[in-house]
Amino acid sequence: MDRTPSETHDDGPLPPATAAVAVALLTLVVLGGALLLGLADAPALAVLGGWIVLVGLLLTAAVVLMGRGQRRPGRRSPELVAIAAAVASVGVPLIGWGVLLLDGGWRTATGVLLIAVGVGVVLVVTAAIALPDHLARPGRRIVVDPFWPVAPPRPGTGPDAYPVAVDGDVPDDPLARIRHACLALGLHEGSEFSVEGFPTALSSEHVDLRRSGRWYEVVYSDMGRDRVIARLATPQDAHDVFLTEVADLATGRRHELLRSIPRIRVPRGEDDESDDERVERFLRESRDRWRREEDHDVELLPDGWADMRALSTAVVAYLGVGTRAWPGTDREAALAELAGAGLPSAALRAVEELVAQACTPPVDWAAVPDHSRWVRDLMRVRHGGLTGEALDALAWNATFQWR
């Protein structure tokens, strides 16, 4: 029986690497702590031994939970256990040193204060661990697990299992819903995102949302090299964090990850406008803007021209691609040759317009890592009827002009 994305299932025993780390950590820490507790002739060493045992047990539990990837109702999430270990490593020594100072005078007051702070820290950690999973903030339960092996997708979790949403149809499936939201945000021109292998632009760089076992992974891919940005537990968490990643990239706040993404202007909300109304207005304006820009081909084509193939040939001839003179071709001579071949003046203006568009993209040139690829993708999205040869010519010429 196929599992749905929201169904929880068991992945079996711990991976060997995780089990080895857990056993080694548990053995060394417990034996070391027991040795200190048994041979200590000073209260300070006894407190230190107890602290090592407690922190070691908590860290071992965190490693085991991370390795199993367990997150079920009533079962604590591994990041909370890791936080508990870190905080307890502060609270327990405070209590211990407070006890050592209880010998009268000003030290008594200091000791009582340390004990109170230590007890408060331990109580806060205990309360955090006891909180139900559903009270955790959505989209913030991110687990970074160096021991978790990246396995291939399970049967029934690949692209075919998540149909692509069409405009106006908001599906229930979380992965398809994310793709629908990305398309609605206008992430087309220069955008490099995909969900389960469905890219919104031809590019080697994109952000994927993939399912690996019971986890949903946000993965950054570049030239076939994948890097997990976040690993999340539930479809809703994955939906929230994926859209956060996309929004950060699209608005230019994450240039260190993808520098070739153009900025997308998010309209400011009015004082009496709710968040839902602001988002809806943003989506509506984005759809209208992209629909207007999709009509570039119709505006460029001269009267009587049915498609862009003839114009593509003119672009290649104008730029002199394939000749030794390129890219130092004499533009005036190229125009005269095209005009002598019977190319109408409207087509010549269209060629010059295409070249100008390719040389003036809506981003900072210095922030674009691969100018040729970026311009090719940009012109492909703006003018889908251009041939591959024309796209290459425009991209190479724009790169040469910038350099």
C-alpha positions in Angstrom: 0.0 0.0 0.0 1.4 3.4 -1.0 2.1 5.8 1.8 0.8 9.3 1.7 3.2 12.2 2.5 1.6 12.8 5.9 1.9 9.2 7.0 4.5 8.3 9.6 6.4 5.1 9.1 9.5 3.4 10.6 12.8 3.3 8.7 14.1 0.3 10.7 17.3 0.1 12.7 19.9 2.8 13.1 22.4 3.3 10.4 25.7 1.7 11.3 27.6 5.0 11.5 25.0 6.5 13.9 25.0 3.3 16.0 28.8 3.3 16.3 28.9 7.0 17.3 26.1 6.5 19.9 27.8 3.4 21.5 31.2 5.0 21.6 29.9 8.2 23.1 27.7 6.4 25.7 30.6 4.0 26.7 33.3 6.6 27.1 31.1 9.2 28.9 29.4 6.8 31.3 32.6 5.0 32.2 34.5 8.3 32.6 31.8 9.8 34.7 31.5 6.7 36.9 35.2 6.6 37.4 35.2 10.2 38.7 32.2 9.6 40.9 33.9 6.5 42.4 37.4 7.8 43.0 36.6 11.5 43.7 37.9 12.7 47.1 36.6 16.2 46.5 33.1 17.5 46.0 34.1 19.4 42.9 35.2 16.2 41.1 32.0 14.5 42.2 29.9 17.4 40.7 32.0 17.3 37.5 31.5 13.5 37.2 27.8 13.8 37.5 27.7 16.6 35.0 29.6 14.5 32.4 27.3 11.6 32.9 24.1 13.7 32.5 25.4 15.6 29.4 26.7 12.4 27.9 23.3 10.6 28.2 21.5 13.6 26.7 23.9 13.8 23.8 23.6 10.1 23.2 19.9 10.3 23.1 20.1 13.2 20.6 22.4 11.2 18.3 20.0 8.2 18.5 16.9 10.2 17.8 18.6 12.0 14.9 19.7 8.7 13.4 16.3 7.2 13.6 14.6 10.4 12.3 11.8 9.8 14.8 9.1 12.5 15.2 5.8 11.1 16.2 3.1 12.5 18.5 4.4 12.3 22.1 8.0 11.7 21.1 10.5 14.5 21.6 12.2 16.0 18.6 16.0 15.6 18.5 16.8 19.3 18.4 15.0 19.8 21.7 17.1 17.0 23.2 20.3 18.6 21.9 19.3 22.0 23.3 18.5 20.3 26.6 22.0 18.9 26.7 23.6 22.2 26.0 21.5 24.1 28.6 21.9 21.4 31.2 25.6 21.6 30.8 25.3 25.1 32.2 22.6 24.5 34.8 24.1 21.4 36.6 27.5 23.0 37.3 25.8 26.1 38.7 23.9 23.9 41.2 27.1 22.0 42.1 29.3 25.1 42.6 26.4 26.7 44.6 26.5 23.7 47.0 30.3 24.1 47.5 29.9 27.7 48.5 27.4 27.1 51.3 29.8 27.5 54.1 28.6 30.8 55.6 28.9 34.5 55.0 28.7 36.1 51.7 29.4 32.8 50.0 26.1 31.5 51.3 24.2 34.1 49.4 26.2 33.5 46.2 25.6 29.7 46.6 21.9 30.1 47.0 21.8 32.4 43.9 23.7 29.9 41.8 21.5 27.0 43.0 18.3 29.0 42.1 19.7 29.9 38.7 20.7 26.3 38.0 17.4 24.9 39.1 15.6 27.4 37.0 17.6 26.5 33.9 17.0 22.7 34.5 13.2 23.3 35.0 13.0 25.4 31.8 14.7 22.6 29.8 12.4 20.0 31.3 9.4 22.0 30.4 10.7 22.5 26.8 11.2 18.8 26.4 7.7 18.1 27.8 5.9 20.5 25.3 3.7 18.7 22.8 5.0 18.7 19.2 2.0 20.6 18.0 2.9 23.6 20.1 6.2 24.0 18.3 6.4 26.9 15.9 5.7 25.8 12.3 8.6 26.0 9.9 11.2 26.2 12.6 11.7 22.5 13.3 14.9 22.1 11.2 17.2 19.2 11.9 20.8 19.2 10.7 22.0 15.6 10.9 25.5 14.7 9.8 24.8 11.0 10.3 21.7 10.7 8.2 22.4 8.9 4.9 20.8 10.5 1.8 18.8 7.7 0.3 17.2 7.5 -3.2 13.5 8.4 -3.3 11.1 5.7 -2.3 8.6 4.2 -4.8 5.6 6.4 -5.0 7.4 9.6 -3.9 9.0 10.7 -7.3 7.7 13.3 -9.7 4.9 11.1 -10.9 3.4 11.0 -7.4 2.9 14.7 -7.2 1.0 16.2 -10.2 1.9 19.7 -11.4 -0.8 22.2 -10.5 -2.3 24.4 -13.3 -3.1 28.0 -12.8 -6.3 28.5 -10.8 -6.1 25.0 -9.3 -4.7 24.8 -5.8 -4.2 21.1 -5.0 -4.2 19.5 -1.6 -0.8 17.8 -2.0 1.9 19.9 -0.3 4.5 19.5 -3.0 2.2 20.5 -5.8 0.9 23.3 -3.6 4.4 24.7 -3.3 4.9 24.6 -7.0 1.6 26.4 -7.5 2.7 29.1 -5.1 6.0 29.6 -6.8 4.4 30.0 -10.2 1.9 32.4 -8.7 4.7 34.5 -7.3 6.0 35.1 -10.8 9.2 33.1 -10.4 9.9 32.7 -14.1 12.3 35.3 -15.5 15.7 34.4 -14.2 14.3 32.2 -11.5 15.8 28.8 -10.9 13.5 26.8 -8.7 12.0 23.3 -9.1 9.9 20.9 -7.1 10.5 17.2 -7.5 12.4 17.8 -10.7 10.1 20.2 -12.4 12.2 23.3 -13.1 10.5 26.7 -13.7 13.5 27.8 -15.8 16.2 25.9 -17.7 19.2 26.2 -15.4 21.8 24.1 -13.6 20.9 25.8 -10.3 17.6 25.4 -8.5 16.1 24.6 -5.1 14.2 21.3 -4.8 11.9 19.9 -2.2 12.3 16.2 -2.0 11.0 13.4 0.2 13.6 11.1 1.8 12.0 8.5 4.0 9.8 10.4 6.5 11.7 13.6 6.0 11.1 16.4 3.5 14.4 17.9 2.4 15.0 21.4 1.0 18.0 20.8 -1.4 20.1 23.3 -3.3 21.4 21.8 -6.5 24.2 23.2 -8.7 25.6 21.2 -11.7 24.4 17.9 -10.2 25.9 18.6 -6.8 23.2 18.6 -4.1 23.4 20.3 -0.6 20.7 19.8 1.9 19.6 23.2 3.3 17.0 21.9 5.7 15.4 18.6 6.7 11.9 18.9 8.0 9.4 16.6 9.6 5.9 17.4 8.3 4.5 18.5 4.9 3.4 21.8 6.4 6.8 22.5 7.8 8.3 21.7 4.4 5.8 24.0 2.7 6.6 26.9 5.0 10.3 26.7 5.0 10.5 26.0 1.2 8.5 29.2 0.5 10.8 31.1 3.0 13.8 29.9 1.0 12.2 30.9 -2.3 11.2 34.3 -1.0 14.7 35.0 0.4 16.3 34.1 -2.9 13.8 36.0 -5.0 14.1 39.2 -3.1 17.9 39.2 -3.2 18.5 38.6 0.6 20.5 35.4 -0.1 23.0 36.5 -2.8 25.6 34.1 -1.4 23.5 31.2 -2.6 22.2 32.3 -5.9 23.5 35.6 -7.1 21.7 35.5 -10.5 18.2 35.9 -9.2 16.6 39.3 -10.0 14.9 41.2 -7.2 11.2 41.0 -7.1 9.4 44.0 -5.7 7.0 43.1 -2.9 4.4 45.8 -2.5 4.1 47.4 0.9 0.8 46.8 2.7 -1.5 49.6 3.7 -2.1 50.3 7.4 -5.6 48.7 7.3 -4.5 45.8 5.0 -4.2 42.3 6.5 -1.3 40.0 5.6 -3.7 37.8 3.6 -4.9 40.8 1.6 -1.3 42.0 1.0 -0.2 38.6 -0.2 -3.3 38.2 -2.5 -2.6 41.7 -4.0 1.0 40.8 -4.5 0.0 37.5 -6.3 -2.5 39.4 -8.4 -0.1 42.1 -9.5 2.6 39.5 -10.2 0.3 37.5 -12.4 -0.8 40.6 -14.4 2.8 41.7 -14.8 4.1 38.4 -16.1 1.1 38.0 -18.5 1.9 41.4 -20.0 5.6 40.5 -20.4 4.7 37.2 -22.1 3.5 39.2 -25.1 7.0 40.4 -26.1 7.1 38.1 -29.2 3.8 39.6 -30.6 5.1 43.2 -30.2 8.5 42.4 -31.9 7.2 40.4 -34.9 6.9 42.5 -38.0 3.6 42.5 -39.9 3.0 39.3 -41.8 5.5 37.2 -39.8 4.0 34.2 -38.2 6.7 33.1 -35.8 10.2 34.0 -34.5 12.2 31.5 -36.6 12.9 34.1 -39.4 13.8 36.7 -36.8 16.1 34.2 -35.1 17.9 33.8 -38.4 18.2 37.5 -38.7 19.7 37.8 -35.1 22.3 35.2 -35.9 23.3 37.0 -39.2 23.3 40.4 -37.5 25.7 39.2 -34.7 27.9 37.5 -37.3 27.9 34.2 -35.3 30.1 31.6 -37.0 32.4 34.1 -38.7 35.9 35.0 -37.7 34.9 38.6 -37.3 32.5 37.8 -34.4 32.0 39.5 -32.0 33.8 42.4 -33.7 31.4 42.3 -36.7 30.8 45.7 -38.3 27.2 46.3 -37.3 26.6 48.8 -40.1 27.8 46.3 -42.7 25.6 43.6 -41.2 22.6 45.8 -41.3 23.2 46.8 -44.9 23.7 43.2 -45.8 20.4 42.2 -44.2 18.6 45.1 -45.7 20.0 44.2 -49.1 18.7 40.6 -48.6 15.1 42.0 -48.4 14.7 42.1 -44.6 12.2 44.8 -43.7 13.2 47.7 -41.5 10.7 46.5 -38.9 12.6 43.3 -38.6 15.9 45.1 -38.3 14.5 47.2 -35.4 13.3 44.0 -33.8 16.8 42.5 -34.0 18.3 45.6 -32.4 15.6 45.5 -29.7 16.5 41.8 -28.9 20.2 42.6 -28.8 19.5 45.6 -26.5 17.4 43.5 -24.2 20.0 40.9 -23.9 22.7 43.5 -23.0 20.6 45.2 -20.4 19.2 42.6 -18.0 17.3 43.7 -14.9 20.1 42.7 -12.5 23.5 44.0 -11.5 25.9 42.5 -14.0 28.6 42.2 -11.3 26.4 40.0 -9.2 25.8 37.5 -12.0 28.2 34.5 -11.8 27.5 33.1 -15.3 26.5 35.8 -17.7 26.1 33.7 -20.8 23.8 31.2 -19.1 21.8 33.8 -17.3 21.1 35.9 -20.4 20.2 32.8 -22.4 17.7 31.8 -19.7 16.3 35.3 -19.5 15.8 35.6 -23.3 14.4 32.1 -23.5 11.7 33.0 -21.0 10.9 36.4 -22.5 10.9 35.1 -26.1 10.1 31.4 -26.2 10.0 31.4 -30.0 13.7 32.1 -30.5 15.9 29.2 -31.7 18.7 27.9 -29.6 21.3 29.3 -32.0 19.8 32.8 -31.6 19.7 32.5 -27.8 23.4 31.5 -27.8 24.3 34.4 -30.1 22.5 36.9 -27.9 24.0 35.4 -24.7 27.6 35.4 -26.1 27.3 38.9 -27.5 26.0 40.3 -24.2 28.8 38.6 -22.3 31.4 40.1 -24.7 29.8 43.5 -24.4 29.9 43.4 -20.6 33.5 42.3 -20.5 
